[in-house]
Amino acid sequence: MPKRYTQQFKDEAVRLVLDGPRPIVQVARELGVNDTTLGNWVAQHRRSVTKPGSTPRGDEPVTARERELEREVRKLREENAFLVKASAFFARNHR
C-alpha cells in the first residue's frame, strides 16, 4: 500500500528543494521519501506556479521578509533535527 503524505509535508519538501542548494536526491533521502516521488511533487509545484491565470495560494509567503523568515525557520528546524539525532547517537554510544 502506498504511503500517504500530508499536503503540508509535500509543500515543505518542495520548499527544501527549491530554496536550497541541495539536490532532490539528498532532500528525499533526508526526509525518507522516494526521490522520484519528490521530483514529481517539485514538477507539479512548478507547473501550478507557471499556469497562466493561476492565482497564488493563500498560505504562500507574500513579502520578501516573510520568505526570509520562512527560510530561517526551515534552517533552524534542520539544525534542531540534526542536534536531536546527534545527541541520541552520542547518548547511545556513551553507555
Secondary structure, DSSP 8 states (H G I E B T S, - for coil): ------HHHHHHHHHHHHHSS--HHHHHHHHT--HHHHHHHHHHHHHHHHSTT----TTS--SHHHHHHHHHHHHHHHHHHHHHHHHHHHHHHH-
